[in-house]
Amino acid sequence: MMNALESTSTRPYLIRALYEWCVDNGLTPYIAVLADDAVRVPREYVQNGEIVLNISTEATSALKLGNEFVEFKARFAGVAREIMVPINNIIAIYARESGQGMAFPVGVPAVAEGSAESADATSADQGDDSVIGSPGPIQLVPRGAVGNDDAPVDPPPQPKRRRPALKVVK
């Protein structure tokens, strides 16, 4: 029998579930990705070490949401590219239209064995939230909302929907 420490990560299952929820509700699924050396993405679109990718069926082909990688083909400025993102590099998955989704903790980089002082320095620099398993609160912030970190950010407005009306035709 497998215990909790030996079980597989829930992250790929949650990503697949939220992707399906977006598709079922007519929303556009986006993933925010930590763009390090492990990902295969167009580097010219990486900003501040991150890239946001549209993974809708209209924007991708051959999409595979696996347990280890998210892989697909997409066009960037008309040029076809093969994209490969390790599951652990996915920071969030959310619906473009509503911002609803889920953010994931970013893993703490591995520290070489025998370098306890560098581990202590990493912990000191990152504070108490650097402990794996207690990432602290995570919140998605819409682009352009950067400014005063203490100010609350309003969610994007929902599109107004008109009530359907019947028209009498004689």
C-alpha positions, 0 to 999 in steps of 0.5 A: 500500500502506498502512503501519502509521501509516496503517492503521485502529485495532485497537480497534474490532476487538478490542471486537467480538471480545471482545463476541462472545467474551462472548456465545459463552460466556454472559457479560455484556459491559460497557464502561467509558467515559470520559464527556466531551463527545463521548459521549451517555450519561445524565449522572446515571449518570456517576461520576468522569468514567466510566460502565460500560454493559451492552451485552448483547443483553438490555440493549440494542436496535439495538446497532451496534459500528462502527469509529467509534462504539458505538451502542445504545438502552437503558433507564435506570430505565425510561426509553429512551435513545439511547447513542452512544460514540466508540470512542476513549472506551472504556476497557475491555470485559470480562465482568461475571461473570469480569472477563476482558477488555481495557483500552485506553490513554486518549488524551492530549488534543490540545495546541494548536499553538505551545504547547510549554510546555503540552505540556511541563507535560502531560508533566511532570504525567503522567510518562513514561507519557504518551507515546502508544504506551507507556501503561504497565500497565493493570489492571481493578480491581473496584468496592469494591477501592479502598484501599491501591494497593500491596495486590494485588486478588484476582480475583472468586471463580468460581461453584462448579459441581456435577458433573452426576449421573445419577438412576436412575428405575425 
